[in-house]
Each structure stands twice: as structure tokens, then as C-alpha cells.
């Protein structure tokens, strides 16, 4: 249940353009879920929004690579919802060239 709250908070702050808050929430999410079993779909979605926000904030290519890796992993695991969300995220924000 905790993961769902972080999904909502991270996505909301991303959409508001509050990338520092996304960073803070992501770090807290990692601490809270350390050594716990977490749904892969939720983790990939949170990672995708985090990497997209970091790219929009810094324009560092490493975040594009990480976002691309998250998308590839979601595709490999056949998580179509995550892939579609990341594709929409990439198109709306022109994250992946």
C-alpha cells in the first residue's frame, strides 16, 4: 500500500514540475522499501518518472539511458501498462529522442 502513495505523490509532483520534490520522494521511497518485496510494475513506474524528472532538471544523458533501460525492462517483463505510460511520458516531454 505504501508504494501506491509514492506513485501518486511522485507522478503528481512530476506533473507540477516540482522535480526536487520528486527527488526527495524517490529517495524516501528507496529507504522505505529497502529489503522489502515490492511490485516490479510499481518500481519501474516510479523509476521512470524519477529518471524523466532528473533528465528534465539536468539534461544529463545518463538519465535518458536509465529511462530507456527501465522501458526495456518493462517490455521484457511484458508490462504493457508501464511501457505505454513511459512512451506517453517520453512523447509529452520529448524525453527520449
Phi, psi and omega in degrees: 000326180300322183297322179299322178296317179294323175304308182297313182295317181292314181295318179299312180293327176297312182295331177279353180080016180268075187290331177294321178293323176301315179300314179298315180294322179297316179297319178294319177302315180298320178294315184293325185264004180301132179063025177237154177280124182230144178300125182301322180300316179294317180298315180295320179295314178297316178299318180300313179293324178296311181295323177295319180293322178294323178293316179296329180281319188247337185063025177278133184294338180299328180285330173295318179296318179293320177295319177297321178295320178298316179297317179297320179294319178296320178295318179297322180276002179062040177264079187300321180299318179292317180299314180296319179296316179293324176296316178295319178299316181293319180289317182293327183250004182049047182284313180260123181277000000 
